[in-house]
Each structure stands twice: as C-alpha cells, then as structure tokens.
Amino acid sequence: MLWCECVNSQVIYITDNRYEADYQVCVTNNRYEADWIVYLTNKKYEAQGGIMFATTDRYSADYKIYFTTNRYQADRKIYYTTNKYEAKLKK
C-alpha cells in the first residue's frame, strides 16, 4: 500500500521498527504545516479519512506507522485534533 488516502479504513499499528513502517511520521503543533490532521478514536468503526484507530495487532492494521522526532526523516507531518470533524488527510 503506497498511500493511506486510498484506504477507506484508517486502522493503524504503531511500530518501533522504522524499517517495517509504511510511513514515518513526525508530530507538529502547527496545523497548517501538517499533512494529516488526525483524530484518534477508540471506536474501530469510526476509522476513516483522518479518524484513526490504533490497534495492537499488526496484521489487522491497514498500515504501520513509526514516530520520529526528525522532521526531515518523516514521510508525513501530523497534527492531532480534538474535533473529529476537522480530521483530514492532505497530500
């Protein structure tokens, strides 16, 4: 899977191994520089279009992400929102 924007569901697995990750992401406090505006939910059925559900089962996830503090190493920058209606994925 190359782009998570093509996936209807946004079930993610957070990995400690950057080499197995589909995306390396870095968290930003600036919503305007973010590629993804993310809302984390605890309801799997809500997961879609920026609303993400984190699973502990790597095999049931749509994609795996690795968090890095190096913004230049990151494939995407994410901003966490508390409003699920603001969640969206930008290219």
Number of C-alpha atoms within 10 A of each C-alpha: 9 9 10 18 17 10 14 12 21 24 24 21 22 19 17 13 12 16 11 13 17 19 20 23 24 20 19 17 12 11 16 10 12 20 18 23 24 24 22 19 16 12 11 15 13 17 20 20 23 27 27 23 21 19 17 11 11 15 11 11 17 17 22 22 20 20 21 17 12 11 15 11 11 17 16 18 22 24 19 20 17 11 12 18 12 13 21 16 16 13 9
